[in-house]
Amino acid sequence: MQSPTGRREQPVFPLGLAFLAGQLDRFDVSAVDPSLDGTESVVRALESRRPDAVAVSLRNIDDSSWPRTWSYLDPFEEIISCLYGFPGTVIVGGPGFSIYAREIMARHPRIDIGIAGEGEEALPEVLSRIAAGSLPESALIEAPRADLASISPPRYDILDLKRYEKGFGIGVQSRRGCAFGCAYCTYSFLGGSSFRMRPIRAVLGDIRAISGIAAGSFQFVDSVFNAPAGYFRELVRALADDPPGMSWGAWLDTSVTDEDLAVMAAAGAVKVDFSPDAITKKGMRSLGKRDDPGALWSRVRAARRSGLSVGVNFFVGNPGEGLSALLLKVAFMLRARLLLGWSRTFVNIGTVRVYAHSHLASEMEAAGQAPGGFLPPVFLEPKGLSAYLFRSYRRLRDGRHEP
C-alpha cells in the first residue's frame, strides 16, 4: 500500500508499487491506497484478504513547505498502528523511508523488514523467504539497484488509474538516477550518480499499457527528461512517430532546443516544467545547478511558441541570493504570466528542504549546522524582508489554492 498523506491532496499514482507488483508474478498481490479510501480500507483489506505480508511504501517525509510544513510521518504512523494486531510480516520501503531508514525503523518496532533502496530484486526474495517460513537475518536490507534492462514492466492495473488522472497524471519512468548532483537533491543517493536508462521499447510498452486501461494522460517522472540528450531524442522521436493518443508532461532543463520542444508537442506533450531554482549565476552555482539563468526566458518562451503550457520552479533563501533575487523571481513570474499566457504559464516560489544524504546536508553536518539531523524539517530559510515577503506570498497563494 501507499502510505497516506493524511489530508486532501491531488492523488499520485504509486508508480513504485506498480514496479514492485510487476516483479511478483509468483505471488497473489493486491493493493490499497488509503490516501483515497481512508485508513479503514487497510483494516477491511486485512480482514477480507488475510495476507501473509503487508508492504507499505513511504514516498515522502513531508511536503517540503516552509513556513508551514505538513508531515507525512503522522499518517504513516497511523497505518503502522493498524498493523499491530496483524499476525503477518510488515515490510516498509519507498524513497522517503530509504533516506531515513534507520531512524524510522527505530521509531516503529512493528516494522519487521525495511528495504532501503530499489526493491525490485529484494522484495521477491523477502517474500520467498517468508513463504518458506524464514525471515532475512537483517531487519534492514540495503537493496541493490535494479537492472533496468531486465526487470518486468510495472503493473498499472493494481489500482484504478482513472482515480489519479485529475491529479498529476499517471507516472512513467524512463530512467533513474541523475548525473547533475544538485546540492539539495537526493536522486543520486536513491538512484545513482549517473543516468540509468530503461530500454525505450519498455517505456513505450508502459505507455501502451496505460492507454489500454483508458487513461488519458501521463507524466514522465524522470529528474531531467532531456538528459542524456541522445536517449531523450530517440524516445521522443519514437513517440512522435507513433503518438500515444494521450497528453503528457515532463521536467526539462534549459539545454532543450526549439526543435526538441516542437517534436515533444507533436508527440502529445502538453506541459513542460523547468526547475532553475535560482535566478542568478551565483545562486545556481551554490545549488550545484548547471542551468544558464540567461537562457531561462528564451526556453520558456520557446515552449509556449510550441503550444506547451509551462511551469517554472524557484527557491527563495538560496545561498548567494537575497532580496534582489527574490524580486527578480517575482518579476519573472509577472512577466511570464502577463506576456506568455496567464492560464498557461505557472511560476512557483518555494524553499529548499534539506534532506539527509544530499550534498548540502553533508556540508551542513561538517560545519556543525544540523545537530538534530534532517528528519525534523530543516530549510534554507529566507532572512529579513525576504522572509516577510515570502510569508505574504505563501499566505496569498495558499488562500487561493486551498481545496
C-alpha positions as CSV (number, residue, x, y, z in Angstrom):
1,M,0.0,0.0,0.0
2,Q,1.0,3.6,-0.4
3,S,1.3,5.4,2.9
4,P,-1.5,8.1,3.1
5,T,-0.9,11.8,3.0
6,G,-3.3,12.5,5.9
7,R,-5.0,15.4,4.1
8,R,-6.8,16.2,0.9
9,E,-4.2,16.4,-1.9
10,Q,-4.0,15.8,-5.6
11,P,-3.7,12.0,-5.9
12,V,-0.5,10.5,-7.1
13,F,-0.5,7.0,-8.6
14,P,2.0,4.8,-6.7
15,L,4.4,4.0,-9.5
16,G,6.9,2.4,-7.2
17,L,4.3,-0.1,-6.0
18,A,3.4,-0.8,-9.7
19,F,7.0,-1.6,-10.4
20,L,7.2,-3.9,-7.4
21,A,4.0,-5.7,-8.3
22,G,5.4,-6.3,-11.8
23,Q,8.1,-8.5,-10.2
24,L,5.7,-10.6,-8.1
25,D,4.1,-12.8,-10.6
26,R,4.7,-15.8,-8.3
27,F,2.6,-14.3,-5.6
28,D,-1.0,-13.2,-5.1
29,V,-0.8,-9.4,-4.9
30,S,-3.4,-6.8,-4.2
31,A,-3.1,-3.1,-3.4
32,V,-4.9,-0.4,-1.4
33,D,-4.4,3.3,-1.3
34,P,-5.6,4.8,2.0
35,S,-4.9,8.3,0.6
36,L,-8.0,7.8,-1.5
37,D,-10.0,5.4,0.6
38,G,-9.0,6.1,4.2
39,T,-7.3,4.1,6.9
40,E,-10.4,1.9,7.1
41,S,-9.6,0.5,3.7
42,V,-6.5,-1.1,5.2
43,V,-8.5,-2.7,8.0
44,R,-11.0,-4.0,5.5
45,A,-8.3,-5.4,3.3
46,L,-6.6,-7.2,6.2
47,E,-9.9,-8.8,7.3
48,S,-11.0,-9.9,3.8
49,R,-7.7,-11.0,2.2
50,R,-5.7,-12.2,5.3
51,P,-2.3,-11.7,3.6
52,D,0.9,-13.3,4.8
53,A,2.7,-10.0,4.4
54,V,1.9,-6.3,4.1
55,A,4.3,-3.9,2.3
56,V,4.0,-0.1,2.9
57,S,5.6,2.5,0.7
58,L,6.6,5.8,2.3
59,R,7.2,8.1,-0.6
60,N,7.6,11.5,1.1
61,I,8.6,12.5,4.6
62,D,6.8,15.9,4.4
63,D,5.6,18.4,1.8
64,S,8.9,20.4,1.8
65,S,7.0,23.6,2.5
66,W,8.1,26.5,4.7
67,P,7.0,28.1,6.9
68,R,4.1,25.7,7.3
69,T,5.3,22.1,6.9
70,W,2.9,19.2,6.6
71,S,4.4,15.9,7.9
72,Y,3.5,12.6,6.3
73,L,5.0,10.7,9.2
74,D,1.9,11.0,11.4
75,P,-0.4,9.3,8.8
76,F,2.3,6.7,8.3
77,E,2.4,6.0,12.0
78,E,-1.4,5.6,11.9
79,I,-1.0,2.9,9.3
80,I,1.7,1.1,11.3
81,S,-0.6,1.3,14.3
82,C,-3.3,-0.6,12.4
83,L,-0.8,-3.4,11.8
84,Y,0.0,-4.2,15.5
85,G,-2.8,-6.8,15.5
86,F,-1.8,-8.2,12.2
87,P,-0.1,-11.6,12.6
88,G,1.9,-11.5,9.3
89,T,5.1,-9.7,8.3
90,V,5.2,-5.9,7.9
91,I,7.6,-4.6,5.2
92,V,8.3,-1.0,4.6
93,G,10.2,0.7,1.8
94,G,9.9,3.7,-0.5
95,P,12.1,6.8,-1.3
96,G,11.2,8.6,1.9
97,F,11.9,5.5,4.0
98,S,15.1,4.9,2.2
99,I,16.5,8.3,3.1
100,Y,15.7,7.8,6.8
101,A,15.6,4.0,7.1
102,R,17.4,3.6,10.4
103,E,15.6,6.4,12.1
104,I,12.1,5.1,11.0
105,M,12.9,1.5,11.9
106,A,14.0,2.7,15.4
107,R,10.8,4.6,15.8
108,H,8.5,1.8,14.7
109,P,9.4,-1.7,16.2
110,R,6.3,-3.1,14.4
111,I,8.2,-3.0,11.1
112,D,9.7,-6.5,10.6
113,I,11.7,-5.8,7.4
114,G,12.8,-2.5,5.9
115,I,14.0,-2.3,2.3
116,A,16.2,0.7,1.7
117,G,16.7,1.4,-2.0
118,E,15.2,-0.2,-5.0
119,G,13.1,-3.2,-4.2
120,E,12.6,-5.0,-7.5
121,E,15.1,-7.7,-6.6
122,A,14.9,-7.5,-2.8
123,L,11.1,-7.8,-2.3
124,P,10.6,-11.1,-4.2
125,E,13.5,-12.6,-2.3
126,V,12.0,-11.5,1.1
127,L,8.6,-12.8,0.2
128,S,10.1,-16.1,-0.9
129,R,11.8,-16.5,2.4
130,I,8.5,-15.6,4.3
131,A,6.7,-18.3,2.2
132,A,9.4,-20.8,3.2
133,G,9.0,-19.9,6.9
134,S,12.1,-17.8,7.5
135,L,12.9,-14.1,7.6
136,P,16.1,-12.5,6.4
137,E,18.8,-12.3,9.0
138,S,18.9,-8.5,8.9
139,A,15.8,-6.4,9.6
140,L,17.1,-3.7,7.4
141,I,18.1,-4.7,3.9
142,E,20.3,-2.4,1.8
143,A,18.8,-3.3,-1.6
144,P,20.9,-3.4,-4.8
145,R,19.9,-1.1,-7.6
146,A,17.8,-2.9,-10.2
147,D,18.9,-3.9,-13.6
148,L,16.5,-1.7,-15.6
149,A,17.1,-3.8,-18.8
150,S,15.8,-7.0,-17.3
151,I,13.1,-6.1,-14.7
152,S,9.5,-6.8,-15.6
153,P,7.3,-3.9,-16.5
154,P,5.2,-2.1,-13.9
155,R,1.6,-3.3,-13.3
156,Y,-0.6,-0.4,-13.9
157,D,-3.7,-2.5,-13.1
158,I,-3.0,-2.7,-9.4
159,L,-5.3,0.3,-8.7
160,D,-7.9,2.2,-10.7
161,L,-5.9,4.6,-12.9
162,K,-8.9,6.8,-13.6
163,R,-8.9,7.9,-9.9
164,Y,-5.5,9.5,-10.4
165,E,-5.9,11.4,-13.7
166,K,-7.2,14.6,-12.1
167,G,-4.0,14.9,-10.1
168,F,-0.6,14.7,-11.5
169,G,-1.4,12.1,-14.1
170,I,0.0,8.6,-14.2
171,G,3.7,8.3,-13.8
172,V,6.0,6.8,-16.5
173,Q,9.7,6.3,-15.7
174,S,12.3,6.1,-18.4
175,R,15.4,6.4,-16.3
176,R,16.7,6.5,-12.7
177,G,19.5,8.3,-11.0
178,C,20.9,11.7,-12.0
179,A,24.3,12.9,-13.1
180,F,23.9,16.5,-12.2
181,G,24.4,16.4,-8.4
182,C,22.3,19.4,-7.4
183,A,23.3,20.3,-3.8
184,Y,19.8,19.7,-2.2
185,C,18.8,16.7,-4.2
186,T,18.7,13.0,-3.1
187,Y,18.3,11.5,-6.6
188,S,21.9,10.4,-6.7
189,F,21.6,8.8,-3.3
190,L,18.5,6.9,-4.3
191,G,19.2,6.0,-7.9
192,G,22.9,6.6,-8.5
193,S,25.0,9.5,-9.7
194,S,24.6,8.6,-13.4
195,F,21.6,8.2,-15.6
196,R,20.4,4.6,-15.8
197,M,18.1,4.3,-18.8
198,R,15.3,1.7,-19.4
199,P,15.1,0.2,-22.8
200,I,12.9,2.5,-25.0
201,R,10.7,-0.4,-26.0
202,A,9.9,-1.0,-22.4
203,V,9.0,2.7,-21.8
204,L,6.7,2.6,-24.9
205,G,5.2,-0.6,-23.6
206,D,4.3,1.1,-20.3
207,I,2.6,3.9,-22.3
208,R,0.6,1.4,-24.3
209,A,-0.4,-0.3,-21.1
210,I,-1.7,2.9,-19.7
211,S,-3.6,3.7,-22.9
212,G,-5.1,0.2,-22.8
213,I,-6.6,0.9,-19.4
214,A,-8.2,4.0,-20.8
215,A,-6.1,6.6,-19.1
216,G,-5.9,9.9,-20.9
217,S,-2.7,11.4,-19.6
218,F,0.7,10.5,-18.1
219,Q,3.7,12.3,-16.6
220,F,7.3,11.4,-17.1
221,V,8.7,11.3,-13.6
222,D,12.4,11.4,-14.6
223,S,14.6,14.0,-12.9
224,V,15.6,15.7,-16.1
225,F,13.7,14.4,-19.2
226,N,16.1,15.8,-21.8
227,A,19.2,14.2,-20.4
228,P,21.0,12.3,-21.7
229,A,20.2,14.2,-25.0
230,G,20.6,11.2,-27.3
231,Y,18.3,8.9,-25.3
232,F,15.8,11.7,-24.9
233,R,15.6,12.5,-28.6
234,E,15.3,8.8,-29.6
235,L,12.5,8.3,-27.1
236,V,10.6,11.5,-28.2
237,R,11.0,10.6,-31.9
238,A,9.6,7.2,-31.2
239,L,6.6,8.8,-29.5
240,A,6.2,11.3,-32.4
241,D,6.3,8.5,-35.0
242,D,3.5,6.6,-33.2
243,P,1.7,9.2,-31.0
244,P,0.2,7.6,-27.9
245,G,-3.1,9.4,-28.2
246,M,-2.6,10.8,-24.6
247,S,-1.4,14.1,-23.3
248,W,1.8,14.1,-21.2
249,G,4.3,16.3,-19.5
250,A,7.9,16.2,-18.3
251,W,10.6,18.1,-16.4
252,L,13.4,19.7,-18.5
253,D,16.4,21.9,-18.2
254,T,17.4,24.8,-20.3
255,S,19.5,22.8,-22.7
256,V,16.3,21.8,-24.6
257,T,16.2,23.2,-28.1
258,D,13.4,24.7,-30.1
259,E,13.3,21.6,-32.3
260,D,13.1,19.3,-29.2
261,L,10.1,21.2,-27.9
262,A,8.4,21.0,-31.3
263,V,8.9,17.3,-31.5
264,M,7.6,16.9,-28.0
265,A,4.5,18.8,-28.9
266,A,4.0,16.6,-32.0
267,A,4.3,13.5,-29.7
268,G,1.5,14.6,-27.5
269,A,3.2,16.7,-24.8
270,V,1.1,19.5,-23.4
271,K,3.1,20.8,-20.5
272,V,6.8,21.1,-19.5
273,D,8.4,22.2,-16.3
274,F,11.7,23.9,-15.6
275,S,13.4,23.9,-12.2
276,P,16.2,26.5,-12.4
277,D,15.6,27.1,-8.6
278,A,17.9,30.2,-8.7
279,I,17.8,33.2,-10.9
280,T,21.4,34.3,-10.7
281,K,24.6,32.6,-11.7
282,K,25.9,32.8,-8.1
283,G,22.7,31.2,-6.8
284,M,22.7,28.4,-9.3
285,R,26.3,27.6,-8.6
286,S,25.6,27.5,-4.9
287,L,22.9,24.9,-5.5
288,G,25.1,22.9,-8.0
289,K,22.8,23.7,-10.9
290,R,24.1,23.6,-14.5
291,D,21.3,25.8,-16.0
292,D,22.1,29.1,-17.6
293,P,19.9,31.8,-16.0
294,G,20.2,33.9,-19.1
295,A,18.6,31.0,-21.2
296,L,15.5,30.5,-19.0
297,W,13.3,33.2,-20.5
298,S,14.1,32.1,-24.1
299,R,13.3,28.4,-23.3
300,V,10.0,29.3,-21.6
301,R,9.0,31.4,-24.5
302,A,10.0,28.7,-27.0
303,A,7.9,26.2,-25.1
304,R,4.9,28.5,-25.3
305,R,5.5,29.0,-29.0
306,S,5.3,25.2,-29.4
307,G,1.9,25.3,-27.8
308,L,3.0,23.9,-24.4
309,S,2.0,25.0,-21.0
310,V,5.0,25.8,-18.9
311,G,5.8,25.6,-15.2
312,V,8.9,27.2,-13.6
313,N,10.1,26.5,-10.1
314,F,12.3,28.8,-8.0
315,F,13.6,28.7,-4.4
316,V,14.0,31.6,-2.0
317,G,16.7,31.6,0.6
318,N,19.4,30.2,-1.7
319,P,23.0,30.8,-0.7
320,G,24.2,33.9,-2.5
321,E,20.7,35.2,-3.3
322,G,18.9,37.8,-1.2
323,L,16.1,40.3,-1.5
324,S,17.1,41.4,-5.0
325,A,17.0,37.9,-6.3
326,L,13.5,37.3,-4.8
327,L,12.3,40.5,-6.5
328,L,13.7,39.2,-9.8
329,K,11.8,36.0,-9.4
330,V,8.6,37.8,-8.7
331,A,9.2,40.0,-11.8
332,F,9.9,36.9,-13.9
333,M,6.6,35.4,-12.6
334,L,4.6,38.5,-13.6
335,R,6.4,38.9,-17.0
336,A,5.8,35.2,-17.9
337,R,2.2,35.2,-16.9
338,L,1.3,38.5,-18.5
339,L,3.2,38.1,-21.7
340,L,3.0,34.3,-22.3
341,G,-0.5,33.5,-21.1
342,W,-1.8,33.7,-17.6
343,S,-3.6,30.4,-17.7
344,R,-0.8,28.5,-19.5
345,T,2.3,29.8,-17.6
346,F,2.9,28.9,-13.9
347,V,5.7,30.0,-11.6
348,N,6.1,28.7,-8.1
349,I,8.5,30.0,-5.5
350,G,9.3,27.6,-2.6
351,T,12.2,26.9,-0.2
352,V,15.0,24.3,-0.1
353,R,14.2,21.5,2.3
354,V,17.5,19.9,3.3
355,Y,17.3,16.1,3.3
356,A,19.9,13.6,4.6
357,H,22.3,12.2,2.1
358,S,22.3,15.3,-0.1
359,H,25.5,17.3,-0.7
360,L,24.0,20.2,1.2
361,A,23.3,18.1,4.2
362,S,26.9,16.8,4.2
363,E,28.2,20.3,4.1
364,M,25.9,21.4,7.0
365,E,26.9,18.4,9.1
366,A,30.6,19.1,8.5
367,A,30.0,22.7,9.7
368,G,28.1,21.6,12.7
369,Q,24.9,23.3,11.5
370,A,22.5,20.4,11.9
371,P,22.9,18.9,15.4
372,G,19.4,17.4,15.3
373,G,19.8,15.7,11.9
374,F,17.4,16.2,9.0
375,L,14.4,14.1,9.8
376,P,12.7,17.1,11.6
377,P,12.5,19.5,8.7
378,V,15.5,21.8,8.1
379,F,15.2,24.6,5.5
380,L,17.3,27.2,3.9
381,E,15.1,29.9,5.3
382,P,15.0,33.4,3.8
383,K,16.0,36.2,6.1
384,G,14.7,39.7,6.9
385,L,12.5,41.4,4.4
386,S,12.7,38.4,2.0
387,A,11.2,36.2,4.7
388,Y,8.3,38.7,5.3
389,L,7.6,39.0,1.6
390,F,7.7,35.2,1.1
391,R,5.4,34.6,4.0
392,S,3.0,37.1,2.5
393,Y,3.3,35.4,-0.9
394,R,2.6,32.0,0.6
395,R,-0.5,33.2,2.5
396,L,-1.9,34.6,-0.7
397,R,-1.0,31.5,-2.7
398,D,-2.3,29.1,-0.1
399,G,-5.5,31.1,0.3
400,R,-6.2,30.8,-3.4
401,H,-5.4,27.1,-3.7
402,E,-7.0,25.7,-0.6
403,P,-9.1,22.7,-1.6
